[in-house]
Amino acid sequence: MTLFLLACTAGDPVDTGGAPALRIVAPREGDTTCGTPLHVEVEVQHFELVPPGDSGDVAEPGTGHVDITLNGQEAAMSWEASTDIGGVSDGAWQLKAELSNADHSPVDPYVGQFIYITVDSGAC
């Protein structure tokens, strides 16, 4: 008898057969990193990153951008897999990345991830 074990790493998205997924690639949970700038990289599956449209535009399904917050405060909006955030002061931070549709409405069901990091200018 052969037994196969499948394990998922905490924080990694599960392949849901076409549903949008997002994972923060850099920094990693618990990292101490430089904040000038803070480099954030995400991996997105089953969702096309595009520049946001005007509030009156109709969003193409399955397209949008990544909203990034630090300790609950808006920090960046990106339609690229990586972005740099300037002026992040030293300290402990909750970094959250989540998918939004091109018209700025939230992706439903929610698609996002958060991690905890430390910013230390001495790491620069």
Salt bridges, closest charged atoms under 4 A:
ASP12 OD1 - ARG23 NE 3.86
ASP15 OD1 - HIS46 NE2 3.81
GLU41 OE1 - HIS39 NE2 3.60
GLU43 OE1 - ARG23 NE 3.58
ASP67 OD1 - HIS65 NE2 3.46
ASP84 OD1 - HIS39 ND1 2.78
GLU98 OE1 - LYS96 NZ 3.98
